[in-house]
Amino acid sequence: MKYFIDAHQDLAYNILSFNRDYQLSVYETRAFEKVNPVNGLTSQSLLGWPQYNQGHIALVIGTLFAAPARREPVLHPNLAFYHTPEEANKLYWRQLKLYHQLAEEKPQVYRLIGDKTQLRAHLTEWQSLPDNPDPEEYLPIGIIPSMEGAEGITDFDELPEWWNAGLRAIGLAWAGNQFCGGTHEPGGLTPLGRDLLEKMAEVGFVLDLAHMDEPAAFECLDRYQGKIIASHANAASLVKGYNSNRLLSDELIKALATRDGVIGVVPLNGFLNRDWVKDGGRQAVSMRLLADQIDYICQLTGSTRHVGFGTDFDGGIGLEHVPYELDSIADLAKIHPLLRDYGYNHAELEAFNAGNFLRVLESILPE
């Protein structure tokens, strides 16, 4: 297994909000945006098709994402905002249709993965990718769509339609909403949230706990009968200066592990050290802190089965916000020597790279 699975990237959001073209290299994107600044965009891209191939990033969980209008003052001004669930529904369908459009119009760059047969064929192809591929050897990025924040779901009877269109995972919350509390907006599951869980399980979606407030997440672990992940979240107890409801407590990590869930650790400086700016800025944050996160989760759960990667690259995270060793997604494997220092072997590194999330995906994808 020579490839990575990245459990969280906001590709459609970036393409529609900032007109980014991920067929370009990350350096072409940076050069273009330097000369042609995008309103509200203050961070440099970490993603590009050449860098996916150079870093052997075979598959990403690509999100559908929009934000409630009340959060507009603290977010990019040209992001798609919604005032009502009906508006969110339209925005999310637009993003899912974009993934289909990309796969149809640029099949050499993008490939939607909807079933086990497609997944196996795609990963077999990536397994044979040379260590240092030439451009003519580049392979398409596999994308499995996920909904970040369930306010795009206005009718539970529409869930099979979402599934048939390729959606495979749903996170109930980004901010708080009608289903449960979320980041900076606490709250447990609502009766409507419990009903949604029941309908999601009937269809077979993966439930993503990332961004959910902790009481809601614990109730989900008790209630939801399907597969559960936390696509992009770190262990809160390791993060200096942390005081919020976004990351995962030790108790929640252990409970997620009892359900054989997987956590995608995030190489975001603010999720590694909240005081990173005053502690010296980007040059003071090392990938060692991300390796610490992986090791901590393994030690806490007593297993290497429950951790992978969910970079959230370009989802409000740019070059300015990641450890100094990272120049793009191509550099994710720089964590391997650090993990070997902890004693992790080749098979365990492969589990972190892709195997753990692959186990979840294989269990829910149809034949």
C-alpha positions in Angstrom: 0.0 0.0 0.0 1.9 3.0 -1.3 -0.9 5.6 -1.1 -2.7 7.9 1.3 -6.4 8.5 1.9 -7.2 12.0 3.1 -10.5 12.0 5.0 -11.4 15.7 4.6 -10.8 18.2 1.8 -13.2 21.0 0.9 -12.6 20.8 -2.9 -15.9 21.9 -4.2 -16.1 24.9 -1.8 -12.7 26.1 -3.0 -13.4 25.6 -6.7 -16.8 27.5 -6.5 -15.8 30.2 -4.0 -12.3 31.0 -5.1 -12.2 29.6 -8.7 -9.3 27.3 -7.9 -8.3 24.8 -10.6 -6.7 21.8 -8.9 -5.5 20.4 -12.2 -2.8 23.1 -11.8 0.2 22.6 -9.6 0.1 24.3 -6.2 2.9 26.7 -7.4 0.9 27.8 -10.5 -2.1 28.5 -8.2 0.0 30.5 -5.8 1.7 32.5 -8.6 -1.7 33.2 -10.2 -3.4 34.3 -7.0 -0.4 36.6 -6.1 -1.0 38.5 -9.3 -4.8 38.1 -9.3 -5.8 38.3 -5.6 -9.1 36.8 -4.7 -11.5 38.8 -2.5 -11.2 37.5 1.1 -8.6 34.8 0.4 -5.6 35.3 2.6 -3.9 31.9 2.5 -1.9 30.1 -0.1 -3.1 26.8 -1.6 -1.6 23.4 -0.5 -3.3 21.3 -3.2 -2.6 20.6 -6.9 -2.9 17.5 -9.1 0.9 17.1 -9.5 1.3 17.3 -5.8 -1.4 14.7 -5.2 0.6 12.3 -7.4 4.0 13.2 -6.0 2.7 12.6 -2.5 0.7 9.5 -3.5 -2.6 10.9 -2.3 -4.9 8.5 -4.0 -8.2 9.2 -2.5 -9.9 12.1 -0.7 -13.3 12.5 1.0 -14.5 15.6 -0.7 -17.0 17.7 1.2 -20.1 19.5 0.4 -19.8 22.6 2.6 -21.6 26.0 3.1 -21.8 28.1 6.2 -24.8 29.7 8.0 -25.1 33.4 7.2 -24.7 34.3 10.9 -21.0 33.3 10.6 -20.3 35.5 7.6 -18.5 38.2 9.6 -15.7 35.8 10.6 -15.4 33.9 7.3 -14.4 34.6 3.7 -16.8 37.2 2.2 -17.2 35.3 -1.1 -18.1 31.9 0.6 -21.5 30.5 -0.2 -23.7 31.3 2.8 -27.3 30.2 3.5 -30.1 31.7 5.5 -32.4 28.7 5.4 -32.1 25.0 5.1 -33.7 25.3 1.6 -30.8 27.6 0.5 -28.3 25.1 2.0 -29.9 22.3 0.1 -29.4 24.1 -3.2 -25.8 24.9 -2.4 -25.0 21.3 -1.4 -26.6 19.9 -4.5 -24.6 22.4 -6.6 -21.4 21.1 -5.1 -22.2 17.4 -5.5 -23.1 18.1 -9.1 -19.8 19.8 -9.5 -17.9 16.6 -8.5 -19.9 14.8 -11.2 -19.1 17.5 -13.7 -15.4 17.4 -12.9 -15.3 13.6 -13.2 -17.1 13.7 -16.5 -15.1 16.6 -18.1 -11.7 15.9 -16.6 -11.5 12.2 -16.0 -7.7 12.2 -16.2 -7.7 14.4 -13.0 -10.9 13.5 -11.1 -12.6 10.2 -10.5 -15.8 9.7 -8.4 -15.8 6.5 -6.4 -19.2 5.1 -5.5 -18.8 1.4 -5.0 -16.3 -1.3 -4.0 -15.5 -2.3 -7.6 -14.5 1.3 -8.5 -12.6 1.6 -5.2 -10.5 -1.5 -5.8 -9.7 -0.7 -9.4 -8.7 2.8 -8.5 -6.4 1.8 -5.6 -4.9 -1.0 -7.6 -3.9 1.6 -10.2 -2.4 3.8 -7.6 -0.5 1.0 -6.0 1.5 0.8 -9.2 2.3 4.5 -9.4 6.1 5.0 -9.4 7.7 6.6 -6.4 8.6 9.7 -8.4 6.1 9.8 -11.2 6.5 11.8 -14.4 3.6 14.0 -15.5 2.6 11.5 -18.2 2.2 8.9 -15.4 -0.1 11.0 -13.2 -3.3 9.3 -12.1 -6.7 10.8 -11.3 -7.7 11.8 -7.7 -10.4 9.6 -6.3 -13.2 11.5 -4.6 -15.9 10.1 -2.2 -18.4 12.9 -1.4 -19.4 13.8 2.2 -21.7 16.4 3.6 -20.2 18.6 6.3 -23.2 19.9 8.3 -26.6 18.3 7.6 -28.6 21.4 7.0 -28.6 20.6 3.3 -31.0 17.8 4.1 -34.5 19.3 4.1 -36.5 16.1 3.6 -35.4 12.8 5.1 -37.1 11.0 2.2 -34.4 12.7 0.0 -31.6 10.7 1.7 -31.7 7.8 -0.8 -31.5 10.4 -3.6 -28.3 11.8 -2.0 -26.9 8.2 -1.7 -27.7 7.4 -5.3 -25.9 10.6 -6.4 -22.8 9.4 -4.7 -22.9 10.9 -1.1 -21.4 8.4 1.3 -20.9 10.3 4.6 -22.7 12.9 6.6 -21.6 15.1 9.5 -24.6 16.4 11.4 -23.0 19.8 12.3 -20.4 22.4 11.4 -21.9 25.1 13.5 -24.9 24.4 15.6 -28.1 23.7 13.8 -31.5 22.1 14.0 -30.0 18.7 14.5 -27.4 19.3 17.2 -24.7 21.6 18.6 -21.5 22.3 16.7 -18.3 24.3 16.9 -18.6 27.3 19.2 -22.4 26.6 19.5 -22.9 23.9 22.1 -25.9 21.6 22.3 -26.9 18.0 22.4 -28.9 16.0 19.8 -32.4 17.4 19.1 -35.4 15.1 18.4 -35.0 16.0 14.7 -31.3 14.9 15.0 -32.3 11.6 16.4 -34.7 11.1 13.6 -32.1 11.9 11.0 -29.7 9.4 12.5 -32.3 6.7 12.2 -32.9 7.5 8.6 -29.2 7.7 7.8 -28.6 4.3 9.3 -31.4 2.8 7.1 -29.6 4.1 4.0 -26.1 3.2 5.2 -24.2 6.5 5.5 -21.0 6.9 7.5 -21.6 9.3 10.3 -18.9 12.0 10.8 -18.6 13.3 14.4 -16.2 16.1 13.5 -17.5 19.6 14.6 -20.2 18.1 16.7 -20.6 19.2 20.3 -19.5 16.5 22.7 -22.8 15.6 24.3 -24.3 15.1 20.9 -21.3 13.0 19.7 -21.6 10.7 22.8 -25.3 10.2 22.1 -24.5 9.4 18.5 -22.1 6.8 19.6 -24.9 5.2 21.6 -27.6 5.5 19.0 -26.1 5.2 15.6 -25.8 1.7 14.3 -23.8 2.5 11.2 -20.1 3.3 10.8 -18.7 6.3 12.6 -15.6 8.5 12.0 -14.2 11.8 13.0 -12.8 12.9 9.7 -10.7 15.8 10.8 -10.0 16.3 14.5 -7.2 16.1 17.0 -6.9 15.1 20.7 -7.7 18.2 22.7 -5.6 17.3 25.7 -2.3 17.6 23.7 -3.1 21.1 22.3 -1.4 23.9 24.3 -3.8 26.7 25.0 -6.9 24.9 23.8 -10.3 25.9 25.2 -13.1 25.1 22.8 -15.6 22.3 21.8 -14.0 21.6 18.4 -11.4 18.9 19.2 -11.8 15.5 20.9 -11.6 14.7 24.6 -9.8 11.6 25.7 -13.2 10.1 26.8 -14.7 10.7 23.3 -11.6 9.2 21.6 -11.9 6.1 23.7 -15.6 5.8 23.1 -15.2 6.2 19.3 -12.6 3.5 19.4 -15.0 1.1 21.0 -17.1 1.6 17.9 -14.1 0.8 15.7 -14.2 4.4 14.5 -11.3 6.3 12.8 -10.0 9.8 13.5 -8.3 11.9 10.8 -5.6 14.0 12.5 -5.2 17.5 11.1 -1.8 19.2 10.4 -3.2 22.6 11.3 -1.0 24.7 13.6 -4.0 25.9 15.6 -5.0 22.3 16.2 -1.5 21.4 17.4 -0.8 24.5 19.5 -3.3 27.3 20.0 -0.5 29.6 21.0 1.5 29.0 17.9 1.6 32.6 16.7 3.0 34.0 19.9 5.2 31.0 20.4 7.2 31.8 17.2 4.8 31.4 14.3 4.9 28.7 11.6 8.6 28.0 12.1 8.0 27.0 15.7 5.5 24.3 14.7 6.8 20.9 13.7 5.2 17.8 12.2 6.5 16.2 15.4 3.4 17.6 17.1 1.2 15.7 14.5 3.2 12.5 15.2 2.6 13.1 18.9 -1.2 13.2 18.1 -1.0 9.9 16.2 1.0 8.2 19.0 -1.3 9.6 21.7 -4.4 8.2 20.1 -2.8 4.9 19.6 -1.6 4.7 23.2 -5.0 6.0 24.5 -7.0 3.4 22.6 -4.4 0.6 22.8 -4.5 0.1 19.1 -3.2 1.5 15.7 -6.7 0.9 14.1 -8.2 4.3 15.0 -6.2 7.0 13.3 -5.6 8.3 9.8 -5.3 11.7 8.1 -7.9 14.4 7.5 -5.8 17.4 6.4 -8.6 19.9 5.8 -6.1 21.5 3.4 -7.4 24.6 1.7 -10.5 24.5 3.8 -9.6 27.8 5.5 -6.1 26.3 5.9 -3.3 27.4 3.8 0.5 27.3 3.6 0.7 29.9 6.4 -1.2 27.6 8.9 0.7 24.3 8.7 3.9 23.0 10.2 7.1 24.4 8.6 8.0 21.0 7.0 5.0 21.1 4.8 5.0 23.0 1.5 2.1 21.1 0.0 0.1 17.9 0.2 3.1 16.2 -1.5 4.9 16.4 1.8 2.6 14.4 4.0 4.9 11.4 4.1 7.5 13.5 6.0 5.7 12.3 9.1 7.0 8.7 8.5 10.5 9.1 10.0 9.0 10.7 13.1 6.6 7.8 13.5 9.4 5.3 13.0 11.2 7.1 15.9 8.2 6.0 18.0 8.7 2.4 16.9 5.8 2.1 14.4 6.5 -0.4 11.7 5.8 -0.4 8.0 2.4 -2.1 8.4 1.3 0.3 11.0 2.4 3.3 8.9 0.3 1.9 6.0 -2.7 1.6 8.4 -2.3 5.3 9.2 -1.8 6.3 5.6 -4.9 4.6 4.2 -5.7 1.2 5.7 -7.8 2.4 8.7 -10.1 4.6 6.6 -10.1 2.1 3.8 -11.6 -0.4 6.3 -14.5 1.9 6.9 -15.1 2.7 3.3 -15.0 -0.9 2.2 -17.6 -1.7 4.8 -20.2 0.8 3.5 -19.7 1.0 -0.2 -22.0 -1.2 -2.3 -20.6 -3.8 -4.7 
